[in-house]
Amino acid sequence: MKNNKNKKFEYTVNEVPPVGHLLVSSIQHLLIMFVSLSFPVIFASQTNAGPQFTASLITFSMLAAGLGSIIQSVGLPFIGSKYLCPNICGPSYFSLSLSAGWIGGLPLLRGMIIIAGLVEMILAPIVQKLRKVFPTYVTGLVVAMVGISVIKVSVTSLFGISIRGDAIYSRNLVVGLISLLVMVFCNIWGKGLIKMYCLLIGLLAGWIIALIMLPEALGDLQIVKGKPIFALPYIGSEFKKITFDLKLLIPFIVIAISGSLKSFGNLLAAQKISEPELEKTDFVPIRKGLLADGLSTALAGLIGGLAVDTSSSNIGLAGATKVVSRWISVGAGTIFVILAFFPQITAAFSIIPKPVLGAAIIFTGCFMICTGLLEMFSESWDQRKTFVVGISLFLGLSTAFLPDVYARAPHIIQTFFTDPLPTTTILAVILNQIFNLDLQFKKNNSKI
């Protein structure tokens, strides 16, 4: 391992790790990316699709996520943030994607995803004008909310729950907690390679324990045997059509805005982790990153996959391991693209036990939350900030605690109160402007 003078990081954002470290670190991030493959599987099952359709949907979703990860991190002239920020199948789009699938099948879903991606690309340049509306403490709040937004999926996975009403077994929790403790112990007390690959070590240890304690984990291995080693995607009639529906236009525009805000938070977090020496947010790479995110989403619709999004869990892993080289994201994306054509290997990665995956998401989420809180409280505090943050959190988190309330609310309320991350972000920006109107008024008068 290279002996860096800057020991803040094992490998800095622009540093290319040695081939061995690059490969293993890429695989470590790859394991988190595989978590999102549950979305195309669930989508296919909910639309009563056959195995050929399911396999093709997984393949095209992997291609979109892998190519998106490369574009985001390699840094082309006018696009890509140049941060370690891989793409995954976007959970933000999943519920609305199912609705589109039920109404018009994959062709309609493809058309609406393309529109959502174009909306994200149109919104990207606006971020340059957001310096005044995103002061340091609001930026920190957004970064913290990125970690908070994965609480639901991480905890349900830790308990081995797939859908509401699933039975909870103590053995699932034991497997998840042991996996989490191994990751934490390796990160706190491990040195060198053990600290750097703490997540991978925890995943492997958890998987071994799961094979011993969880009968279904051993049974899942039989799935791998029935898969071909190499296969090209089957292109059925659904993958040859693209349609649109005006009734879904507004919902998809809203979710595209929400997705942009989520990626905005992820990219902010990536910047804070990768370049902590920056005193103010540099919006240029964030603008390019949002443009890459929109392009990747549109590409997913074009080739026939589910919408993709930036991954907060991977950013959290970078912060935990102090390995922030963007070339790891490029490596993970490249491997993801290659593995899309190897169903047997894909199946093996996709059957990692849910409690083990839940532990991994909790582990990475801890760093996102704390990075944001440290940023938020890095400057002096006053009552204005207390109410901006407090009210935004109360109402933003209520979308997760009380989803049934918002389901019965007027449509205009449902439009903006969708998910903790975008809702909290929107409220924080608006309230920050309102509660500081008198200061801005005094400042303008003093110039006259």
C-alpha positions as CSV (number, residue, x, y, z in Angstrom):
1,M,0.0,0.0,0.0
2,K,1.2,3.4,-0.9
3,N,2.4,5.4,2.1
4,N,0.4,8.6,1.7
5,K,1.6,11.7,3.4
6,N,-2.0,12.8,3.7
7,K,-3.3,10.1,6.1
8,K,-6.8,11.5,6.0
9,F,-7.3,9.0,3.2
10,E,-5.9,5.6,2.2
11,Y,-6.5,6.7,-1.4
12,T,-7.5,10.2,-2.3
13,V,-10.3,11.1,-4.8
14,N,-8.0,11.3,-7.9
15,E,-5.5,8.7,-6.9
16,V,-5.4,5.4,-8.8
17,P,-4.9,2.5,-6.3
18,P,-2.7,-0.5,-7.2
19,V,-4.5,-3.1,-9.3
20,G,-5.1,-5.5,-6.4
21,H,-6.6,-2.8,-4.1
22,L,-8.6,-1.3,-7.0
23,L,-10.1,-4.7,-7.8
24,V,-11.0,-5.7,-4.2
25,S,-12.3,-2.2,-3.3
26,S,-14.5,-2.2,-6.5
27,I,-15.9,-5.6,-5.5
28,Q,-16.7,-4.3,-2.0
29,H,-18.7,-1.5,-3.6
30,L,-20.2,-3.9,-6.1
31,L,-21.7,-5.9,-3.3
32,I,-23.8,-2.9,-2.2
33,M,-24.8,-2.2,-5.8
34,F,-26.2,-5.7,-6.0
35,V,-28.7,-4.9,-3.3
36,S,-30.7,-2.8,-5.7
37,L,-31.2,-5.7,-8.1
38,S,-34.1,-6.7,-5.9
39,F,-36.1,-3.9,-7.6
40,P,-36.2,-5.4,-11.1
41,V,-37.0,-8.8,-9.6
42,I,-39.9,-7.3,-7.6
43,F,-41.1,-5.3,-10.6
44,A,-41.1,-8.4,-12.8
45,S,-43.0,-10.4,-10.2
46,Q,-45.6,-7.7,-9.6
47,T,-46.3,-7.4,-13.4
48,N,-46.5,-11.3,-13.7
49,A,-43.6,-11.4,-16.1
50,G,-41.8,-14.6,-17.1
51,P,-38.2,-15.6,-16.3
52,Q,-36.8,-14.4,-19.7
53,F,-38.3,-10.9,-19.2
54,T,-36.9,-10.8,-15.6
55,A,-33.4,-11.8,-16.7
56,S,-33.4,-9.2,-19.4
57,L,-34.7,-6.5,-17.1
58,I,-32.0,-7.3,-14.6
59,T,-29.4,-7.2,-17.4
60,F,-30.5,-3.8,-18.8
61,S,-30.8,-2.3,-15.4
62,M,-27.2,-3.4,-14.6
63,L,-25.9,-2.0,-17.8
64,A,-27.6,1.4,-17.1
65,A,-26.2,1.5,-13.5
66,G,-22.8,0.4,-14.5
67,L,-22.4,2.8,-17.4
68,G,-23.9,5.6,-15.1
69,S,-21.3,4.8,-12.5
70,I,-18.5,5.1,-15.1
71,I,-19.9,8.4,-16.6
72,Q,-20.4,9.9,-13.1
73,S,-16.8,9.2,-11.8
74,V,-14.5,9.1,-14.8
75,G,-15.1,12.8,-15.5
76,L,-15.9,13.5,-19.2
77,P,-15.4,17.1,-20.3
78,F,-18.9,18.4,-19.5
79,I,-20.4,15.7,-17.4
80,G,-19.7,13.7,-14.3
81,S,-18.8,14.8,-10.8
82,K,-15.4,13.0,-10.6
83,Y,-16.4,11.6,-7.2
84,L,-16.8,8.0,-6.0
85,C,-20.5,7.9,-6.5
86,P,-21.8,4.7,-8.1
87,N,-25.3,4.3,-9.6
88,I,-27.9,1.7,-8.5
89,C,-31.5,0.9,-9.5
90,G,-33.3,3.9,-7.9
91,P,-35.7,3.1,-5.1
92,S,-37.1,6.7,-5.5
93,Y,-38.7,5.7,-8.8
94,F,-39.8,2.3,-7.9
95,S,-43.4,2.9,-6.7
96,L,-44.3,5.1,-9.6
97,S,-42.5,2.7,-12.0
98,L,-44.8,-0.1,-10.8
99,S,-47.8,2.1,-11.5
100,A,-46.6,2.8,-15.1
101,G,-45.9,-0.9,-15.5
102,W,-49.4,-1.9,-14.5
103,I,-51.0,0.7,-16.8
104,G,-48.9,0.3,-19.9
105,G,-46.3,-2.3,-19.3
106,L,-42.5,-1.8,-19.9
107,P,-43.0,0.4,-23.1
108,L,-44.8,3.0,-21.0
109,L,-42.3,2.7,-18.2
110,R,-39.4,3.3,-20.6
111,G,-41.0,6.4,-22.1
112,M,-41.7,8.0,-18.7
113,I,-38.2,7.1,-17.4
114,I,-36.7,8.9,-20.4
115,I,-38.8,12.0,-19.6
116,A,-37.7,11.9,-15.9
117,G,-34.1,11.7,-17.0
118,L,-34.4,14.7,-19.3
119,V,-36.1,16.7,-16.5
120,E,-33.1,15.9,-14.3
121,M,-30.7,17.1,-17.0
122,I,-32.7,20.3,-17.5
123,L,-32.5,21.0,-13.7
124,A,-28.8,20.4,-13.5
125,P,-27.6,23.9,-14.5
126,I,-29.9,25.5,-12.0
127,V,-27.7,24.2,-9.1
128,Q,-25.1,26.8,-10.0
129,K,-27.5,29.5,-8.7
130,L,-28.2,27.8,-5.4
131,R,-25.2,29.0,-3.4
132,K,-27.3,31.5,-1.4
133,V,-30.1,29.1,-0.6
134,F,-27.8,26.3,0.6
135,P,-25.8,27.7,3.5
136,T,-23.5,25.4,5.4
137,Y,-26.0,24.2,8.0
138,V,-28.6,23.5,5.4
139,T,-26.0,21.5,3.4
140,G,-25.2,19.5,6.5
141,L,-28.8,18.8,7.1
142,V,-29.3,17.5,3.6
143,V,-26.2,15.2,3.9
144,A,-27.5,13.8,7.2
145,M,-30.9,13.2,5.6
146,V,-29.2,11.1,3.0
147,G,-28.2,8.6,5.7
148,I,-31.5,8.9,7.5
149,S,-33.4,8.1,4.3
150,V,-32.0,4.5,4.2
151,I,-33.2,3.7,7.8
152,K,-36.4,1.9,6.7
153,V,-34.7,-0.4,4.1
154,S,-31.7,-1.1,6.3
155,V,-33.7,-2.0,9.5
156,T,-36.3,-4.1,7.6
157,S,-33.5,-6.0,5.9
158,L,-31.7,-6.5,9.2
159,F,-34.8,-8.3,10.5
160,G,-35.1,-10.3,7.3
161,I,-38.4,-8.6,6.3
162,S,-39.2,-8.4,2.6
163,I,-42.8,-7.3,2.7
164,R,-45.2,-6.0,5.4
165,G,-46.5,-8.9,7.5
166,D,-43.5,-11.1,7.1
167,A,-42.6,-13.1,10.3
168,I,-39.7,-11.9,12.3
169,Y,-37.2,-14.5,13.5
170,S,-34.5,-14.0,16.1
171,R,-32.0,-15.9,14.1
172,N,-32.2,-13.2,11.3
173,L,-31.5,-10.5,13.8
174,V,-28.5,-12.5,15.3
175,V,-27.0,-12.9,11.8
176,G,-27.5,-9.2,11.1
177,L,-26.1,-8.0,14.4
178,I,-23.0,-10.3,14.1
179,S,-22.4,-9.0,10.6
180,L,-22.7,-5.4,11.8
181,L,-20.4,-5.9,14.8
182,V,-17.7,-7.5,12.6
183,M,-17.8,-4.5,10.3
184,V,-17.6,-2.1,13.2
185,F,-14.8,-3.9,15.0
186,C,-12.7,-4.2,11.8
187,N,-13.2,-0.5,11.2
188,I,-12.4,0.7,14.7
189,W,-9.6,-1.7,15.7
190,G,-8.5,-3.0,12.4
191,K,-5.3,-1.8,10.7
192,G,-4.3,-1.6,7.0
193,L,-6.2,-4.1,4.8
194,I,-8.6,-5.2,7.6
195,K,-9.8,-1.6,8.1
196,M,-9.9,-0.9,4.4
197,Y,-12.0,-4.0,3.6
198,C,-14.1,-4.0,6.8
199,L,-17.4,-4.1,4.9
200,L,-16.3,-7.0,2.7
201,I,-15.0,-9.0,5.8
202,G,-18.3,-8.4,7.6
203,L,-20.3,-9.5,4.6
204,L,-18.4,-12.7,4.2
205,A,-18.5,-13.5,7.9
206,G,-22.2,-12.8,8.0
207,W,-22.9,-14.9,4.9
208,I,-21.0,-17.9,6.5
209,I,-23.1,-17.5,9.7
210,A,-26.3,-17.2,7.6
211,L,-25.5,-20.5,5.8
212,I,-25.2,-22.2,9.3
213,M,-28.2,-20.5,10.9
214,L,-30.7,-19.7,8.1
215,P,-32.0,-22.8,6.2
216,E,-33.3,-20.5,3.3
217,A,-29.8,-19.2,2.8
218,L,-28.5,-22.7,1.9
219,G,-31.5,-23.3,-0.2
220,D,-30.9,-20.1,-2.2
221,L,-27.6,-21.5,-3.4
222,Q,-29.6,-24.0,-5.5
223,I,-30.8,-21.0,-7.6
224,V,-27.3,-20.4,-8.8
225,K,-27.0,-23.9,-10.3
226,G,-30.0,-23.4,-12.5
227,K,-28.5,-20.3,-14.2
228,P,-26.4,-20.3,-17.4
229,I,-22.8,-19.1,-17.0
230,F,-23.1,-16.6,-19.9
231,A,-26.2,-15.3,-21.7
232,L,-27.2,-12.4,-23.9
233,P,-30.4,-10.6,-22.9
234,Y,-33.6,-11.8,-24.5
235,I,-35.2,-8.9,-26.4
236,G,-38.9,-9.5,-26.5
237,S,-41.6,-7.3,-27.9
238,E,-41.8,-5.3,-24.7
239,F,-38.2,-4.1,-25.2
240,K,-38.9,-2.9,-28.8
241,K,-41.5,-0.3,-27.9
242,I,-41.6,3.1,-26.1
243,T,-44.8,4.8,-25.3
244,F,-46.0,7.9,-23.2
245,D,-49.0,8.8,-21.1
246,L,-49.8,12.5,-20.4
247,K,-51.6,11.4,-17.2
248,L,-48.3,10.2,-15.7
249,L,-46.3,13.3,-16.9
250,I,-46.7,15.4,-13.7
251,P,-46.1,12.5,-11.3
252,F,-42.9,11.6,-13.2
253,I,-41.7,15.2,-13.3
254,V,-42.3,15.5,-9.5
255,I,-40.4,12.3,-8.9
256,A,-37.6,13.5,-11.2
257,I,-37.3,16.7,-9.1
258,S,-37.3,14.5,-6.0
259,G,-34.6,12.3,-7.5
260,S,-32.5,15.4,-8.4
261,L,-32.7,16.6,-4.8
262,K,-31.7,13.1,-3.5
263,S,-28.7,13.0,-5.9
264,F,-27.9,16.6,-4.9
265,G,-27.6,15.4,-1.3
266,N,-25.5,12.4,-2.3
267,L,-23.2,14.5,-4.4
268,L,-22.9,17.0,-1.5
269,A,-22.0,14.2,0.8
270,A,-19.5,12.8,-1.7
271,Q,-17.8,16.2,-1.9
272,K,-17.7,16.7,1.9
273,I,-16.1,13.2,2.3
274,S,-13.7,13.5,-0.7
275,E,-12.6,17.1,-0.2
276,P,-13.1,18.1,3.4
277,E,-10.7,21.0,3.0
278,L,-13.2,22.9,0.9
279,E,-14.6,25.8,3.0
280,K,-17.6,26.4,0.7
281,T,-19.5,24.0,-1.5
282,D,-18.1,23.8,-5.1
283,F,-21.3,23.5,-7.3
284,V,-19.5,22.9,-10.6
285,P,-18.8,19.1,-10.0
286,I,-22.3,18.8,-8.4
287,R,-23.9,20.3,-11.5
288,K,-21.9,17.9,-13.7
289,G,-22.9,15.1,-11.4
290,L,-26.6,15.9,-11.7
291,L,-26.3,16.0,-15.4
292,A,-24.7,12.6,-15.4
293,D,-27.4,11.3,-13.1
294,G,-30.1,12.5,-15.5
295,L,-28.3,11.0,-18.5
296,S,-28.0,7.7,-16.8
297,T,-31.7,7.7,-15.9
298,A,-32.7,8.5,-19.5
299,L,-30.3,5.8,-20.7
300,A,-32.0,3.3,-18.5
301,G,-35.3,4.0,-20.1
302,L,-33.8,3.9,-23.6
303,I,-32.3,0.5,-23.2
304,G,-35.1,-1.1,-21.2
305,G,-34.0,-1.0,-17.5
306,L,-35.4,0.5,-14.4
307,A,-34.5,4.0,-13.5
308,V,-31.1,4.4,-11.8
309,D,-29.9,6.8,-9.1
310,T,-26.8,7.7,-7.1
311,S,-26.1,5.4,-4.1
312,S,-25.8,6.9,-0.6
313,S,-24.7,3.6,0.8
314,N,-21.6,3.5,-1.4
315,I,-20.7,7.1,-0.5
316,G,-21.0,6.1,3.2
317,L,-18.7,3.2,2.6
318,A,-16.1,5.5,1.1
319,G,-16.3,7.7,4.2
320,A,-16.0,4.7,6.5
321,T,-12.9,3.2,4.8
322,K,-11.2,6.5,3.9
323,V,-10.8,5.1,0.4
324,V,-12.4,7.8,-1.8
325,S,-10.7,7.2,-5.2
326,R,-13.2,7.8,-8.0
327,W,-11.5,5.1,-10.0
328,I,-13.0,2.5,-7.7
329,S,-16.5,3.7,-8.9
330,V,-15.2,3.3,-12.4
331,G,-14.0,-0.2,-11.6
332,A,-17.2,-1.2,-9.9
333,G,-19.2,0.2,-12.9
334,T,-17.1,-1.7,-15.4
335,I,-17.4,-5.0,-13.5
336,F,-21.1,-4.4,-13.1
337,V,-21.5,-4.1,-16.9
338,I,-19.5,-7.2,-17.5
339,L,-21.4,-9.3,-14.9
340,A,-24.7,-8.3,-16.6
341,F,-23.9,-11.0,-19.1
342,F,-23.1,-13.7,-16.5
343,P,-26.4,-14.8,-14.9
344,Q,-24.8,-17.4,-12.7
345,I,-22.5,-14.9,-11.0
346,T,-25.2,-12.3,-10.8
347,A,-27.5,-14.8,-9.1
348,A,-24.8,-15.6,-6.6
349,F,-24.3,-12.0,-5.6
350,S,-28.1,-11.3,-5.5
351,I,-28.8,-14.0,-2.9
352,I,-26.7,-12.4,-0.1
353,P,-28.9,-12.8,3.0
354,K,-31.1,-9.8,3.7
355,P,-29.9,-9.4,7.4
356,V,-26.3,-9.2,6.2
357,L,-27.2,-6.6,3.6
358,G,-29.2,-4.7,6.2
359,A,-26.1,-4.6,8.4
360,A,-24.0,-3.2,5.5
361,I,-26.5,-0.4,4.9
362,I,-26.7,0.6,8.6
363,F,-22.8,0.6,8.7
364,T,-22.5,3.0,5.8
365,G,-25.5,5.1,6.8
366,C,-23.9,5.9,10.2
367,F,-21.1,7.8,8.4
368,M,-23.6,9.8,6.2
369,I,-25.6,10.9,9.2
370,C,-22.6,11.9,11.3
371,T,-20.8,13.7,8.4
372,G,-23.9,15.8,7.9
373,L,-24.4,16.6,11.6
374,L,-20.7,17.6,12.0
375,E,-21.1,19.9,8.9
376,M,-24.4,21.3,10.3
377,F,-22.9,22.3,13.7
378,S,-19.6,23.5,12.4
379,E,-20.7,27.1,12.6
380,S,-22.3,29.3,15.3
381,W,-25.9,28.5,16.1
382,D,-29.0,30.6,16.7
383,Q,-32.8,30.3,17.0
384,R,-33.4,30.9,13.3
385,K,-31.4,27.8,12.5
386,T,-33.1,25.8,15.3
387,F,-36.5,26.4,13.7
388,V,-35.4,25.9,10.1
389,V,-33.8,22.5,11.0
390,G,-36.5,21.5,13.6
391,I,-39.6,22.3,11.5
392,S,-38.0,20.7,8.4
393,L,-37.1,17.5,10.3
394,F,-40.6,17.3,12.0
395,L,-42.5,17.5,8.7
396,G,-39.9,15.8,6.5
397,L,-39.6,12.7,8.8
398,S,-43.4,12.6,9.2
399,T,-43.6,11.4,5.6
400,A,-41.9,8.2,6.7
401,F,-43.8,7.9,10.1
402,L,-47.2,8.8,8.8
403,P,-47.5,7.8,5.1
404,D,-51.2,7.1,5.4
405,V,-51.9,10.7,6.5
406,Y,-50.3,12.0,3.3
407,A,-52.1,9.4,1.2
408,R,-55.4,11.1,2.2
409,A,-54.0,14.6,1.8
410,P,-54.9,17.0,-1.1
411,H,-52.9,16.4,-4.2
412,I,-50.8,19.5,-3.9
413,I,-49.6,18.3,-0.4
414,Q,-48.8,14.8,-1.8
415,T,-46.7,16.4,-4.5
416,F,-44.2,17.9,-2.1
417,F,-44.5,15.6,0.9
418,T,-43.3,12.4,-0.7
419,D,-40.1,11.2,1.2
420,P,-38.0,12.5,4.1
421,L,-35.0,13.6,2.0
422,P,-36.6,15.8,-0.7
423,T,-39.3,17.1,1.7
424,T,-36.8,18.1,4.4
425,T,-34.6,19.7,1.7
426,I,-37.4,21.8,0.2
427,L,-38.7,22.9,3.6
428,A,-35.2,23.8,4.8
429,V,-34.5,26.0,1.8
430,I,-37.8,27.8,2.0
431,L,-37.7,28.3,5.8
432,N,-34.1,29.6,5.7
433,Q,-35.2,32.3,3.2
434,I,-38.3,33.2,5.2
435,F,-36.7,33.3,8.7
436,N,-33.8,35.5,7.4
437,L,-35.9,38.0,5.4
438,D,-35.3,40.7,8.0
439,L,-31.5,40.3,7.8
440,Q,-31.6,40.4,4.0
441,F,-33.8,43.5,4.2
442,K,-31.3,45.2,6.6
443,K,-28.4,44.2,4.4
444,N,-30.1,45.7,1.3
445,N,-30.9,49.0,3.1
446,S,-27.4,49.3,4.3
447,K,-26.2,49.4,0.7
448,I,-28.5,52.2,-0.2
